[in-house]
Amino acid sequence: MHHLGVGADHRGKHCILIAVDTAATVVHLPMGEIIATNSIDPAKTYWRNAMKPRPPAGGSHT
């Protein structure tokens, strides 16, 4: 099973997924807003949302 990292903020929203080659874009339908972009790597099972900043490496949660 594979998972796109879209984010819990968008749970329950009506969206459309546009996939071209190794790129996936998730669009919120009523607004036309792009809420996630993902690069597909078949060797992985989870693809994080490239629009969200990465957490600090080895960072503490404060």
mmCIF file of the N, C-alpha and C atoms, coordinates in Angstrom:
data_MODEL
# 
_entry.id   MODEL 
# 
loop_
_atom_site.group_PDB 
_atom_site.id 
_atom_site.type_symbol 
_atom_site.label_atom_id 
_atom_site.label_alt_id 
_atom_site.label_comp_id 
_atom_site.label_asym_id 
_atom_site.label_entity_id 
_atom_site.label_seq_id 
_atom_site.pdbx_PDB_ins_code 
_atom_site.Cartn_x 
_atom_site.Cartn_y 
_atom_site.Cartn_z 
_atom_site.occupancy 
_atom_site.B_iso_or_equiv 
_atom_site.pdbx_formal_charge 
_atom_site.auth_seq_id 
_atom_site.auth_comp_id 
_atom_site.auth_asym_id 
_atom_site.auth_atom_id 
_atom_site.pdbx_PDB_model_num 
ATOM 1   N N  . MET A 1 1  ? 0.847   -1.172 0.000   1.00 0.00 ? 1  MET A N  1 
ATOM 2   C CA . MET A 1 1  ? 0.000   0.000  0.000   1.00 0.00 ? 1  MET A CA 1 
ATOM 3   C C  . MET A 1 1  ? 0.896   1.240  0.000   1.00 0.00 ? 1  MET A C  1 
ATOM 4   N N  . HIS A 1 2  ? 0.494   2.251  -0.736  1.00 0.00 ? 2  HIS A N  1 
ATOM 5   C CA . HIS A 1 2  ? 1.251   3.495  -0.825  1.00 0.00 ? 2  HIS A CA 1 
ATOM 6   C C  . HIS A 1 2  ? 0.420   4.647  -0.269  1.00 0.00 ? 2  HIS A C  1 
ATOM 7   N N  . HIS A 1 3  ? 1.101   5.666  0.252   1.00 0.00 ? 3  HIS A N  1 
ATOM 8   C CA . HIS A 1 3  ? 0.420   6.797  0.881   1.00 0.00 ? 3  HIS A CA 1 
ATOM 9   C C  . HIS A 1 3  ? 1.002   8.116  0.383   1.00 0.00 ? 3  HIS A C  1 
ATOM 10  N N  . LEU A 1 4  ? 0.105   9.040  0.046   1.00 0.00 ? 4  LEU A N  1 
ATOM 11  C CA . LEU A 1 4  ? 0.525   10.404 -0.273  1.00 0.00 ? 4  LEU A CA 1 
ATOM 12  C C  . LEU A 1 4  ? 0.411   11.230 0.994   1.00 0.00 ? 4  LEU A C  1 
ATOM 13  N N  . GLY A 1 5  ? 1.442   11.964 1.331   1.00 0.00 ? 5  GLY A N  1 
ATOM 14  C CA . GLY A 1 5  ? 1.372   12.863 2.481   1.00 0.00 ? 5  GLY A CA 1 
ATOM 15  C C  . GLY A 1 5  ? 0.682   14.156 2.061   1.00 0.00 ? 5  GLY A C  1 
ATOM 16  N N  . VAL A 1 6  ? -0.592  14.282 2.420   1.00 0.00 ? 6  VAL A N  1 
ATOM 17  C CA . VAL A 1 6  ? -1.340  15.494 2.078   1.00 0.00 ? 6  VAL A CA 1 
ATOM 18  C C  . VAL A 1 6  ? -1.474  16.369 3.313   1.00 0.00 ? 6  VAL A C  1 
ATOM 19  N N  . GLY A 1 7  ? -1.709  15.755 4.451   1.00 0.00 ? 7  GLY A N  1 
ATOM 20  C CA . GLY A 1 7  ? -1.805  16.494 5.706   1.00 0.00 ? 7  GLY A CA 1 
ATOM 21  C C  . GLY A 1 7  ? -3.183  16.394 6.329   1.00 0.00 ? 7  GLY A C  1 
ATOM 22  N N  . ALA A 1 8  ? -3.205  16.264 7.640   1.00 0.00 ? 8  ALA A N  1 
ATOM 23  C CA . ALA A 1 8  ? -4.460  16.135 8.377   1.00 0.00 ? 8  ALA A CA 1 
ATOM 24  C C  . ALA A 1 8  ? -5.331  17.378 8.249   1.00 0.00 ? 8  ALA A C  1 
ATOM 25  N N  . ASP A 1 9  ? -4.727  18.525 7.945   1.00 0.00 ? 9  ASP A N  1 
ATOM 26  C CA . ASP A 1 9  ? -5.499  19.764 7.777   1.00 0.00 ? 9  ASP A CA 1 
ATOM 27  C C  . ASP A 1 9  ? -6.539  19.618 6.673   1.00 0.00 ? 9  ASP A C  1 
ATOM 28  N N  . HIS A 1 10 ? -6.293  18.719 5.742   1.00 0.00 ? 10 HIS A N  1 
ATOM 29  C CA . HIS A 1 10 ? -7.146  18.592 4.567   1.00 0.00 ? 10 HIS A CA 1 
ATOM 30  C C  . HIS A 1 10 ? -8.085  17.392 4.642   1.00 0.00 ? 10 HIS A C  1 
ATOM 31  N N  . ARG A 1 11 ? -8.140  16.737 5.787   1.00 0.00 ? 11 ARG A N  1 
ATOM 32  C CA . ARG A 1 11 ? -9.013  15.578 5.960   1.00 0.00 ? 11 ARG A CA 1 
ATOM 33  C C  . ARG A 1 11 ? -10.461 15.973 5.670   1.00 0.00 ? 11 ARG A C  1 
ATOM 34  N N  . GLY A 1 12 ? -11.138 15.166 4.866   1.00 0.00 ? 12 GLY A N  1 
ATOM 35  C CA . GLY A 1 12 ? -12.549 15.388 4.572   1.00 0.00 ? 12 GLY A CA 1 
ATOM 36  C C  . GLY A 1 12 ? -12.814 16.348 3.418   1.00 0.00 ? 12 GLY A C  1 
ATOM 37  N N  . LYS A 1 13 ? -11.767 16.946 2.858   1.00 0.00 ? 13 LYS A N  1 
ATOM 38  C CA . LYS A 1 13 ? -11.953 17.865 1.732   1.00 0.00 ? 13 LYS A CA 1 
ATOM 39  C C  . LYS A 1 13 ? -12.141 17.066 0.441   1.00 0.00 ? 13 LYS A C  1 
ATOM 40  N N  . HIS A 1 14 ? -12.965 17.589 -0.443  1.00 0.00 ? 14 HIS A N  1 
ATOM 41  C CA . HIS A 1 14 ? -13.165 16.973 -1.751  1.00 0.00 ? 14 HIS A CA 1 
ATOM 42  C C  . HIS A 1 14 ? -12.035 17.430 -2.659  1.00 0.00 ? 14 HIS A C  1 
ATOM 43  N N  . CYS A 1 15 ? -11.279 16.454 -3.157  1.00 0.00 ? 15 CYS A N  1 
ATOM 44  C CA . CYS A 1 15 ? -10.078 16.756 -3.934  1.00 0.00 ? 15 CYS A CA 1 
ATOM 45  C C  . CYS A 1 15 ? -10.024 15.910 -5.187  1.00 0.00 ? 15 CYS A C  1 
ATOM 46  N N  . ILE A 1 16 ? -9.141  16.312 -6.065  1.00 0.00 ? 16 ILE A N  1 
ATOM 47  C CA . ILE A 1 16 ? -8.825  15.521 -7.250  1.00 0.00 ? 16 ILE A CA 1 
ATOM 48  C C  . ILE A 1 16 ? -7.313  15.338 -7.272  1.00 0.00 ? 16 ILE A C  1 
ATOM 49  N N  . LEU A 1 17 ? -6.890  14.165 -7.715  1.00 0.00 ? 17 LEU A N  1 
ATOM 50  C CA . LEU A 1 17 ? -5.466  13.857 -7.824  1.00 0.00 ? 17 LEU A CA 1 
ATOM 51  C C  . LEU A 1 17 ? -5.089  13.845 -9.299  1.00 0.00 ? 17 LEU A C  1 
ATOM 52  N N  . ILE A 1 18 ? -4.069  14.610 -9.645  1.00 0.00 ? 18 ILE A N  1 
ATOM 53  C CA . ILE A 1 18 ? -3.552  14.640 -11.012 1.00 0.00 ? 18 ILE A CA 1 
ATOM 54  C C  . ILE A 1 18 ? -2.163  14.011 -10.967 1.00 0.00 ? 18 ILE A C  1 
ATOM 55  N N  . ALA A 1 19 ? -2.001  12.905 -11.687 1.00 0.00 ? 19 ALA A N  1 
ATOM 56  C CA . ALA A 1 19 ? -0.714  12.206 -11.694 1.00 0.00 ? 19 ALA A CA 1 
ATOM 57  C C  . ALA A 1 19 ? -0.136  12.208 -13.105 1.00 0.00 ? 19 ALA A C  1 
ATOM 58  N N  . VAL A 1 20 ? 1.116   12.643 -13.215 1.00 0.00 ? 20 VAL A N  1 
ATOM 59  C CA . VAL A 1 20 ? 1.839   12.644 -14.485 1.00 0.00 ? 20 VAL A CA 1 
ATOM 60  C C  . VAL A 1 20 ? 3.226   12.076 -14.212 1.00 0.00 ? 20 VAL A C  1 
ATOM 61  N N  . ASP A 1 21 ? 3.519   10.956 -14.849 1.00 0.00 ? 21 ASP A N  1 
ATOM 62  C CA . ASP A 1 21 ? 4.795   10.268 -14.652 1.00 0.00 ? 21 ASP A CA 1 
ATOM 63  C C  . ASP A 1 21 ? 5.049   10.052 -13.158 1.00 0.00 ? 21 ASP A C  1 
ATOM 64  N N  . THR A 1 22 ? 6.044   10.720 -12.584 1.00 0.00 ? 22 THR A N  1 
ATOM 65  C CA . THR A 1 22 ? 6.380   10.515 -11.172 1.00 0.00 ? 22 THR A CA 1 
ATOM 66  C C  . THR A 1 22 ? 5.981   11.709 -10.310 1.00 0.00 ? 22 THR A C  1 
ATOM 67  N N  . ALA A 1 23 ? 5.035   12.503 -10.779 1.00 0.00 ? 23 ALA A N  1 
ATOM 68  C CA . ALA A 1 23 ? 4.570   13.663 -10.005 1.00 0.00 ? 23 ALA A CA 1 
ATOM 69  C C  . ALA A 1 23 ? 3.072   13.528 -9.747  1.00 0.00 ? 23 ALA A C  1 
ATOM 70  N N  . ALA A 1 24 ? 2.660   13.830 -8.522  1.00 0.00 ? 24 ALA A N  1 
ATOM 71  C CA . ALA A 1 24 ? 1.246   13.817 -8.158  1.00 0.00 ? 24 ALA A CA 1 
ATOM 72  C C  . ALA A 1 24 ? 0.902   15.160 -7.529  1.00 0.00 ? 24 ALA A C  1 
ATOM 73  N N  . THR A 1 25 ? -0.211  15.740 -7.967  1.00 0.00 ? 25 THR A N  1 
ATOM 74  C CA . THR A 1 25 ? -0.679  17.015 -7.441  1.00 0.00 ? 25 THR A CA 1 
ATOM 75  C C  . THR A 1 25 ? -2.095  16.819 -6.927  1.00 0.00 ? 25 THR A C  1 
ATOM 76  N N  . VAL A 1 26 ? -2.363  17.278 -5.704  1.00 0.00 ? 26 VAL A N  1 
ATOM 77  C CA . VAL A 1 26 ? -3.694  17.173 -5.111  1.00 0.00 ? 26 VAL A CA 1 
ATOM 78  C C  . VAL A 1 26 ? -4.306  18.565 -5.097  1.00 0.00 ? 26 VAL A C  1 
ATOM 79  N N  . VAL A 1 27 ? -5.507  18.680 -5.695  1.00 0.00 ? 27 VAL A N  1 
ATOM 80  C CA . VAL A 1 27 ? -6.185  19.967 -5.831  1.00 0.00 ? 27 VAL A CA 1 
ATOM 81  C C  . VAL A 1 27 ? -7.502  19.920 -5.070  1.00 0.00 ? 27 VAL A C  1 
ATOM 82  N N  . HIS A 1 28 ? -7.732  20.929 -4.212  1.00 0.00 ? 28 HIS A N  1 
ATOM 83  C CA . HIS A 1 28 ? -8.999  21.083 -3.487  1.00 0.00 ? 28 HIS A CA 1 
ATOM 84  C C  . HIS A 1 28 ? -10.030 21.552 -4.497  1.00 0.00 ? 28 HIS A C  1 
ATOM 85  N N  . LEU A 1 29 ? -11.061 20.733 -4.755  1.00 0.00 ? 29 LEU A N  1 
ATOM 86  C CA . LEU A 1 29 ? -11.982 20.993 -5.858  1.00 0.00 ? 29 LEU A CA 1 
ATOM 87  C C  . LEU A 1 29 ? -12.745 22.308 -5.791  1.00 0.00 ? 29 LEU A C  1 
ATOM 88  N N  . PRO A 1 30 ? -13.449 22.633 -4.715  1.00 0.00 ? 30 PRO A N  1 
ATOM 89  C CA . PRO A 1 30 ? -14.253 23.857 -4.765  1.00 0.00 ? 30 PRO A CA 1 
ATOM 90  C C  . PRO A 1 30 ? -13.425 25.126 -4.989  1.00 0.00 ? 30 PRO A C  1 
ATOM 91  N N  . MET A 1 31 ? -12.210 25.160 -4.471  1.00 0.00 ? 31 MET A N  1 
ATOM 92  C CA . MET A 1 31 ? -11.396 26.372 -4.542  1.00 0.00 ? 31 MET A CA 1 
ATOM 93  C C  . MET A 1 31 ? -10.356 26.330 -5.666  1.00 0.00 ? 31 MET A C  1 
ATOM 94  N N  . GLY A 1 32 ? -10.019 25.150 -6.158  1.00 0.00 ? 32 GLY A N  1 
ATOM 95  C CA . GLY A 1 32 ? -8.973  25.027 -7.164  1.00 0.00 ? 32 GLY A CA 1 
ATOM 96  C C  . GLY A 1 32 ? -7.581  25.217 -6.591  1.00 0.00 ? 32 GLY A C  1 
ATOM 97  N N  . GLU A 1 33 ? -7.472  25.146 -5.278  1.00 0.00 ? 33 GLU A N  1 
ATOM 98  C CA . GLU A 1 33 ? -6.197  25.363 -4.582  1.00 0.00 ? 33 GLU A CA 1 
ATOM 99  C C  . GLU A 1 33 ? -5.366  24.082 -4.599  1.00 0.00 ? 33 GLU A C  1 
ATOM 100 N N  . ILE A 1 34 ? -4.088  24.195 -4.948  1.00 0.00 ? 34 ILE A N  1 
ATOM 101 C CA . ILE A 1 34 ? -3.175  23.056 -4.854  1.00 0.00 ? 34 ILE A CA 1 
ATOM 102 C C  . ILE A 1 34 ? -2.809  22.892 -3.389  1.00 0.00 ? 34 ILE A C  1 
ATOM 103 N N  . ILE A 1 35 ? -3.131  21.716 -2.833  1.00 0.00 ? 35 ILE A N  1 
ATOM 104 C CA . ILE A 1 35 ? -2.860  21.506 -1.408  1.00 0.00 ? 35 ILE A CA 1 
ATOM 105 C C  . ILE A 1 35 ? -1.692  20.556 -1.170  1.00 0.00 ? 35 ILE A C  1 
ATOM 106 N N  . ALA A 1 36 ? -1.239  19.853 -2.215  1.00 0.00 ? 36 ALA A N  1 
ATOM 107 C CA . ALA A 1 36 ? -0.091  18.965 -2.041  1.00 0.00 ? 36 ALA A CA 1 
ATOM 108 C C  . ALA A 1 36 ? 0.553   18.673 -3.386  1.00 0.00 ? 36 ALA A C  1 
ATOM 109 N N  . THR A 1 37 ? 1.861   18.551 -3.359  1.00 0.00 ? 37 THR A N  1 
ATOM 110 C CA . THR A 1 37 ? 2.611   18.050 -4.510  1.00 0.00 ? 37 THR A CA 1 
ATOM 111 C C  . THR A 1 37 ? 3.537   16.961 -3.988  1.00 0.00 ? 37 THR A C  1 
ATOM 112 N N  . ASN A 1 38 ? 3.599   15.872 -4.707  1.00 0.00 ? 38 ASN A N  1 
ATOM 113 C CA . ASN A 1 38 ? 4.385   14.735 -4.258  1.00 0.00 ? 38 ASN A CA 1 
ATOM 114 C C  . ASN A 1 38 ? 5.198   14.184 -5.416  1.00 0.00 ? 38 ASN A C  1 
ATOM 115 N N  . SER A 1 39 ? 6.440   13.804 -5.148  1.00 0.00 ? 39 SER A N  1 
ATOM 116 C CA . SER A 1 39 ? 7.274   13.099 -6.122  1.00 0.00 ? 39 SER A CA 1 
ATOM 117 C C  . SER A 1 39 ? 7.174   11.617 -5.815  1.00 0.00 ? 39 SER A C  1 
ATOM 118 N N  . ILE A 1 40 ? 6.790   10.840 -6.810  1.00 0.00 ? 40 ILE A N  1 
ATOM 119 C CA . ILE A 1 40 ? 6.559   9.414  -6.611  1.00 0.00 ? 40 ILE A CA 1 
ATOM 120 C C  . ILE A 1 40 ? 7.861   8.649  -6.819  1.00 0.00 ? 40 ILE A C  1 
ATOM 121 N N  . ASP A 1 41 ? 8.242   7.900  -5.799  1.00 0.00 ? 41 ASP A N  1 
ATOM 122 C CA . ASP A 1 41 ? 9.394   7.002  -5.867  1.00 0.00 ? 41 ASP A CA 1 
ATOM 123 C C  . ASP A 1 41 ? 8.848   5.599  -5.614  1.00 0.00 ? 41 ASP A C  1 
ATOM 124 N N  . PRO A 1 42 ? 8.762   4.749  -6.643  1.00 0.00 ? 42 PRO A N  1 
ATOM 125 C CA . PRO A 1 42 ? 8.173   3.420  -6.476  1.00 0.00 ? 42 PRO A CA 1 
ATOM 126 C C  . PRO A 1 42 ? 8.852   2.569  -5.407  1.00 0.00 ? 42 PRO A C  1 
ATOM 127 N N  . ALA A 1 43 ? 10.085  2.890  -5.034  1.00 0.00 ? 43 ALA A N  1 
ATOM 128 C CA . ALA A 1 43 ? 10.800  2.120  -4.018  1.00 0.00 ? 43 ALA A CA 1 
ATOM 129 C C  . ALA A 1 43 ? 10.323  2.451  -2.606  1.00 0.00 ? 43 ALA A C  1 
ATOM 130 N N  . LYS A 1 44 ? 9.517   3.505  -2.461  1.00 0.00 ? 44 LYS A N  1 
ATOM 131 C CA . LYS A 1 44 ? 9.038   3.917  -1.141  1.00 0.00 ? 44 LYS A CA 1 
ATOM 132 C C  . LYS A 1 44 ? 7.533   3.699  -1.040  1.00 0.00 ? 44 LYS A C  1 
ATOM 133 N N  . THR A 1 45 ? 7.018   3.644  0.184   1.00 0.00 ? 45 THR A N  1 
ATOM 134 C CA . THR A 1 45 ? 5.579   3.458  0.380   1.00 0.00 ? 45 THR A CA 1 
ATOM 135 C C  . THR A 1 45 ? 4.889   4.724  0.867   1.00 0.00 ? 45 THR A C  1 
ATOM 136 N N  . TYR A 1 46 ? 5.660   5.765  1.191   1.00 0.00 ? 46 TYR A N  1 
ATOM 137 C CA . TYR A 1 46 ? 5.085   7.036  1.650   1.00 0.00 ? 46 TYR A CA 1 
ATOM 138 C C  . TYR A 1 46 ? 5.781   8.162  0.912   1.00 0.00 ? 46 TYR A C  1 
ATOM 139 N N  . TRP A 1 47 ? 4.986   9.089  0.391   1.00 0.00 ? 47 TRP A N  1 
ATOM 140 C CA . TRP A 1 47 ? 5.547   10.222 -0.326  1.00 0.00 ? 47 TRP A CA 1 
ATOM 141 C C  . TRP A 1 47 ? 5.073   11.491 0.343   1.00 0.00 ? 47 TRP A C  1 
ATOM 142 N N  . ARG A 1 48 ? 5.966   12.223 0.985   1.00 0.00 ? 48 ARG A N  1 
ATOM 143 C CA . ARG A 1 48 ? 5.600   13.416 1.749   1.00 0.00 ? 48 ARG A CA 1 
ATOM 144 C C  . ARG A 1 48 ? 5.200   14.552 0.831   1.00 0.00 ? 48 ARG A C  1 
ATOM 145 N N  . ASN A 1 49 ? 4.416   15.468 1.381   1.00 0.00 ? 49 ASN A N  1 
ATOM 146 C CA . ASN A 1 49 ? 3.960   16.658 0.674   1.00 0.00 ? 49 ASN A CA 1 
ATOM 147 C C  . ASN A 1 49 ? 5.144   17.611 0.528   1.00 0.00 ? 49 ASN A C  1 
ATOM 148 N N  . ALA A 1 50 ? 5.577   17.867 -0.687  1.00 0.00 ? 50 ALA A N  1 
ATOM 149 C CA . ALA A 1 50 ? 6.729   18.739 -0.934  1.00 0.00 ? 50 ALA A CA 1 
ATOM 150 C C  . ALA A 1 50 ? 6.428   20.202 -0.620  1.00 0.00 ? 50 ALA A C  1 
ATOM 151 N N  . MET A 1 51 ? 5.161   20.543 -0.415  1.00 0.00 ? 51 MET A N  1 
ATOM 152 C CA . MET A 1 51 ? 4.795   21.928 -0.109  1.00 0.00 ? 51 MET A CA 1 
ATOM 153 C C  . MET A 1 51 ? 4.988   22.253 1.371   1.00 0.00 ? 51 MET A C  1 
ATOM 154 N N  . LYS A 1 52 ? 5.122   21.214 2.205   1.00 0.00 ? 52 LYS A N  1 
ATOM 155 C CA . LYS A 1 52 ? 5.322   21.430 3.639   1.00 0.00 ? 52 LYS A CA 1 
ATOM 156 C C  . LYS A 1 52 ? 6.814   21.453 3.944   1.00 0.00 ? 52 LYS A C  1 
ATOM 157 N N  . PRO A 1 53 ? 7.256   22.363 4.805   1.00 0.00 ? 53 PRO A N  1 
ATOM 158 C CA . PRO A 1 53 ? 8.681   22.398 5.159   1.00 0.00 ? 53 PRO A CA 1 
ATOM 159 C C  . PRO A 1 53 ? 9.080   21.144 5.928   1.00 0.00 ? 53 PRO A C  1 
ATOM 160 N N  . ARG A 1 54 ? 10.307  20.728 5.728   1.00 0.00 ? 54 ARG A N  1 
ATOM 161 C CA . ARG A 1 54 ? 10.815  19.553 6.452   1.00 0.00 ? 54 ARG A CA 1 
ATOM 162 C C  . ARG A 1 54 ? 11.104  19.932 7.904   1.00 0.00 ? 54 ARG A C  1 
ATOM 163 N N  . PRO A 1 55 ? 10.838  19.006 8.823   1.00 0.00 ? 55 PRO A N  1 
ATOM 164 C CA . PRO A 1 55 ? 11.209  19.272 10.217  1.00 0.00 ? 55 PRO A CA 1 
ATOM 165 C C  . PRO A 1 55 ? 12.724  19.301 10.352  1.00 0.00 ? 55 PRO A C  1 
ATOM 166 N N  . PRO A 1 56 ? 13.253  19.993 11.358  1.00 0.00 ? 56 PRO A N  1 
ATOM 167 C CA . PRO A 1 56 ? 14.707  20.034 11.547  1.00 0.00 ? 56 PRO A CA 1 
ATOM 168 C C  . PRO A 1 56 ? 15.265  18.635 11.791  1.00 0.00 ? 56 PRO A C  1 
ATOM 169 N N  . ALA A 1 57 ? 16.428  18.350 11.232  1.00 0.00 ? 57 ALA A N  1 
ATOM 170 C CA . ALA A 1 57 ? 17.058  17.041 11.386  1.00 0.00 ? 57 ALA A CA 1 
ATOM 171 C C  . ALA A 1 57 ? 17.412  16.797 12.846  1.00 0.00 ? 57 ALA A C  1 
ATOM 172 N N  . GLY A 1 58 ? 16.959  15.666 13.375  1.00 0.00 ? 58 GLY A N  1 
ATOM 173 C CA . GLY A 1 58 ? 17.257  15.314 14.760  1.00 0.00 ? 58 GLY A CA 1 
ATOM 174 C C  . GLY A 1 58 ? 16.733  16.325 15.750  1.00 0.00 ? 58 GLY A C  1 
ATOM 175 N N  . GLY A 1 59 ? 15.806  17.127 15.295  1.00 0.00 ? 59 GLY A N  1 
ATOM 176 C CA . GLY A 1 59 ? 15.302  18.230 16.122  1.00 0.00 ? 59 GLY A CA 1 
ATOM 177 C C  . GLY A 1 59 ? 14.489  17.779 17.313  1.00 0.00 ? 59 GLY A C  1 
ATOM 178 N N  . SER A 1 60 ? 14.498  18.602 18.312  1.00 0.00 ? 60 SER A N  1 
ATOM 179 C CA . SER A 1 60 ? 13.671  18.341 19.486  1.00 0.00 ? 60 SER A CA 1 
ATOM 180 C C  . SER A 1 60 ? 12.320  18.990 19.255  1.00 0.00 ? 60 SER A C  1 
ATOM 181 N N  . HIS A 1 61 ? 11.317  18.427 19.851  1.00 0.00 ? 61 HIS A N  1 
ATOM 182 C CA . HIS A 1 61 ? 9.965   18.959 19.719  1.00 0.00 ? 61 HIS A CA 1 
ATOM 183 C C  . HIS A 1 61 ? 9.696   19.892 20.883  1.00 0.00 ? 61 HIS A C  1 
ATOM 184 N N  . THR A 1 62 ? 9.746   21.185 20.630  1.00 0.00 ? 62 THR A N  1 
ATOM 185 C CA . THR A 1 62 ? 9.499   22.153 21.707  1.00 0.00 ? 62 THR A CA 1 
ATOM 186 C C  . THR A 1 62 ? 8.276   22.957 21.412  1.00 0.00 ? 62 THR A C  1 
# 
